[in-house]
Amino acid sequence: MNGSRFLSQRLLCYLRQAHRMPSYAVVAVPVPLSQPFHYAIPAHFAAEVRPGARVLCEFGRRRLVGVVLTLSDRAPPVDPTRIKPIAAVVDPEPALPAELLAFLQELAAYYFAPIGEVLRLALPALERDQVKAMSAKGAFGGPLDLARQKQVGGRKVLFACPTDALEPPGTLRGQAAAVLALLRASGEQPVARLEERFKAARAAVKKLAGMGLVTLDERERPRDPFFRLPETPDSPPELNEAQALAAERIDAALAALAPTAGFAVASSPAAGSSAASSPAAGSPAASSSAASSPAASSPAASSPATGSSAASSPAAFLLFGVTGSGKTEVYLRAIATCLAQGRGALMMVPEIALTPQVVARFRARFGDDLAVLHSGLSDADRHAMWTSLRTGRVRVAIGARSALFAPVPDLGLILVDEEHDGSFKQEEGVRYHARDMALLRAYRAGAVCVLGSATPSLESIALVRRGKLTELRLPERAHREATLPEVHLVDLRKFGAGPSGDKLISLPLHRAIEQALKAKDQIILFLNRRGFAPSVVCEACGTVETCASCSVALTYHRGRRAPRATPGPHVASAALSSGQTGELPGLTPPRPPPRGKLLVPPPGHDTDDDHVLRGGRLRCHYCDYTGPLPDRCSACNAPSLALEGLGTERLEATIAESFPEARVGRLDRDVAGADKTEAILNRMRAGEIDILVGTQMVTKGHDLPSVTLVGVVNADAALSIPDFRAAERGFQLLVQVAGRAGRRDRPGRVLIQTRNPQHPAVAFAAAHDVEGFLRRELVDRQEVGYPPYSRLALIRVDAPDEQVARDAIGLLAARARTSPEGLARRVDVLGPSAAPIAKLRNRYRFRVLLRADERGPLRAAVAAVNEAKNSIERSVRIVIDIDPVAML
C-alpha cells in the first residue's frame, strides 16, 4: 500500500513537471481580511485540491478550514520558506459548485466584504472536534469526509402507513378504529403526530400492524421544528386567468433555458490579490446603473462569459399581485415545471418561522424533495440539509435570506416572496441584500428569478421601468368570493378614548370589535411596539428614563400580570358606513377620562395600578439590559414617574379586560420562537383565538380565513422614523396588515387610527392604490435624489471613546472628499454626523453617507475609504454598508 502510494506520488511529480500542474492554491480563510492566501499543494493532495474544495490550513498558530478559490503554478512574490503547505483536504469532492463559488466572490467584491467571511455564510459550521480529527488524519494524506467522521443530522422517525387489507367486521373499536380511519383518509403519518391526537396511538398502531392493516416504516429525518407540519399531498387548485397567464410566462422562460444551461463565471481574482478589488468585467458589480439592484445592469446584451447560448439567457419577473391573489400557487407551479426539467429551485421568504403555512404547502406538494433551511437547525442538522442539497438528493430549498447560499444543483429558478421586506438585508457581518443578490445569482447561474409582492419596493418598480424586470400582474384575489376589505380612517384628533378608557382604542375601533365578536369573526389588532409602555417619563422635569449603555428609551415590560382596566362610561353602539373615511357618521366623539398614563407610586404608597407595576422590568430592546422600575426620577429625584404610551402587552391586557368574553392572543418577539409562533397561528386557524394582538409579525402573509376585522392602532408610529424610506415602509405595513382581512367569502373591514389621515401613505393605503403611491413616491425620491435614482453607501464607525469615534469618521469623510470622485463632485459626502442612535452598547456611533448618481464613482470613493481603514485606531469598528436599508 505504501509502495503504491510512493509510486503514485512520483508519477504525479513527473506529470506536474511535464504539464506544469498547479503548485499553489489561493485559499480564502475565515478571517476579516480582504485578501486570500497562497498555500503549497503537497503532491499527495494534487488530485483533490480543486476550486471550491475545503482545505485545512495553518494560519499563524491556528489551523483553519479555508476554501480554494483558484490554482496557480506561479509562486507568489514572498520568501518561499514562508509558504505553508495544505495540511488536509476536507471533502473528497469540492464543497462549493463552480457557479456558487463564482457568485460568492462577486458578492464579496460588491459589498467590500472579506471573502473568507462570505464563504463562511455558504458552508455548514465545522465543530472543533472535527477540525482536530482532520488535523490527526491529515498526516496520512487522504481526503476527509466530514459526514463519515461524525454522524450528522437526522433522527429516526416511525411512520404508520395504511394497507389495502380489510379489517374483520366488529374487530376494531375506540382509538384503533379512529387511527385507522385517519390514516385511510389522509395517508401515512408519523406515529409521533398520531400520539398528539390520540392518547393510546402507539398501542393502536401496534395492534393495527399486527392485524396487517398498517405497516411501520422507520426513516431518518433532520431535527426540524417544521417537520410536524402536515405533509398530506394536495391537489393543485384551479388557477384564475391572471394566475394562469403569470404561470405560463414563467414556464416559457424556464423552457427557453437549455437543459444544460451554463453559468457566467466571474473572473477569479488575481492570485494573491483581494477578491474585493476587481469584479468581472460586464458583471453587475462593475457597471453603472440608476436602479439599486446590483443585477440591474446584467441584461443578456452584456455578454458576460457564459457557457450557455444567447437563447438561454435568464429572465427576471416581478409578480405584482394584491394580497390574497394566489402568488404562492404560481410559485408552486413554477417549481414543478423547473423540477420536471431536471433542475433545482430555491425560494426565499422573509422569516421562515412566520410562514409555517407556506412551508406546509410546499411539503404537501414536494414531500421529501424539500429542504427547509432556518435558524432552528443545529450545526449537525444544517450539515445534513446542506449535504442533501449538494449531492442532489433534494432539489428544492426554502428558507430566509441565508437560503440564498444553498448549494442547489443545476439551479434553474429562484423565487423571492415579499421581496419588499427589509429583513432580506443582513444588518450584521456581511451586509448583503438577499433580494438583490438573488437577481445576481440567477443571472450567473442562467436561471429564472421571480420577485413577488403586493407592495413592491421602489427599486423593483424602477427595474420594471428600465426593462430589467418583466411585470406579471395578479389584480384580484384568488378566491372568487373574496374582495379587498373596506378601509375606514379614524381621525384620533376627533375621536377620544372608547369605553376601555385608553385614547388609542377609539370608540369606532371598540364598536367594530364588538360587532366582529358578535358575528363570531376573528380580529387582528396591529401595533408595532413591543412591551407594556414604550417610555417612563418624569412628570416633574420631563426626563425620559434611558438605557445607560444606549441612547434609547427603556421600555417597560410588565411580565405576565394583567392590569385592571376600568371601563369608561357606556356609549351607544353605532355601525360603520361602507367605504367611509375620515369622521364616521352617527358618532359624536366622546370624552371619557383618559388613561394614557399609569403613575409609579412613591415608596410605601399603593394605587389602583400598583398590581401593574409589581414584577415588571425595564428593558432595552437594543442591548437587552433589564432592570427594576425605579420609584424616583433619575434626574430630579422626584417621585413622579409615569408609564406613557401603548405597547402590545398593554394592548393585549386592555382588550382582554374590555372584552372578557373574547379569547385574546399576542404575537411579537417576546412570545415568539419557531414553535410558539406556529402554535399561536395554529390556534388562530382552529378558532381558539378571537383577537390576535401583534407587531409586524402579524403582517407576514398569513392566510387566516376567519379574520374579517383588522385594526391598526397607531399608523403614525412607522411614519415618524428619521429615514427617507419611512413613508414606503409605513405604506407597505398598512397594505400588508389590511390584506389579512376578508380573504374568503366573508367581507373584511380595516380601521386605521391616525392623527394624520392626509399623509400619502395612509390615504393611498386606505384606497388600496398601490400604484398611485408608488408613482408619487418615485417623483418625491427623484426630486431629492435618493434611491432608486441614486446610489448610497453608509460609512459608520463606533468606539468606546466618543472623541476617538468622532476623529475616525472625520478622517474617513475627508478621505472620501479628497478622492478623485469626491473632488470631481461626482460623489456627495453627507456628514459626518452622530448616528440617530448615537450610543449603542457603550460605543459611540458616527456616520457619513456617500451618494452618487452612478455606481462607478460611488465604488471608487468607497474604495478610497476602505483603503484608509488601516490608519484608524484599532478600538474603532468600521462598517461599510453598500445600498443601506437601516439608516439608524
Buried (B, 14 or more C-beta within 10 A) or exposed (E): EEEEEEEEBEEBEEEBEEEEBBBBBBBBBBBEBBBBBBBBBBBBBBEBBBBBBBBBBBBEEEBBBBBBBBBBEEBBEEEEEEBEEBBBBBBEEBBBBBBBBBBBBBBBBBBBBBBBBBBBBBBBEBBEEBBEBBBEBBEEBBBBEBEEBEEBBBEEBBBBEBBEEEBEEEEBEEBBBBBBEBBEEEEBBBBBBBBEEBEBBBEBBBBBBEBEBBBEEEEEBBBBBBBBBEBEEEEEEEBBEBBEBBBEBBBEBBEBBEEEBBBBBBBBBEBBBBBBBBBBEBBBBBBBBBBBBBBBBBBBEBEBBBBBEEEBBBBBBBBBBBBBBBBBBBBBBBBBBBBEBEBBBBBBBBBBBBBBBBBBBBBBBBEEBBBBBBEBBBBBBBBBBBBBBBEEEBBBBBBBBBBBBBBBBBBBBBBBBBBBBBBBBBEEBBBBBBBBBBBBBBBBBBBBBBBBBBBBBBBBBBBBBBEBBBBBBBEBBBBEEBBBBBBBBBBBEBBBBBBBBBBBBBBBBBBBBBBBBEEEBBBBBBBBBBBBBBBBBBBBEEBBBBBEBBBBBBBBBBEEEBBEBEEBEEBEBBEBEEEBBEBBEEBEBBEBEEBBBBBBBEEEEEEEBBBBBEEBBBBBBBBEBEEEBBBBBBEEEBBBBBBBBBBBBBBBBBBBBBBEEBBBBBBBEBBBEBBEBBBBBBBBBEEEBBBBBBBBBBBBBBBBBBBBBBBBBBBBBBBEBEBBBBBBBBBBBBBBBBBBBBBBEBBBBBBBBBBBBEBBBBBBBBEBBBEEBBEBBBEBBBEEEBBBBBBBBBBBBBBEBBEBBBBBBBBBBBBBBEBEBBEEEBBBBEBBEBBBEBBBBEBBBBBBBBBBBBBBBBBBBBBBBBEBBEEBEEEBBBBBBBBBBEBB
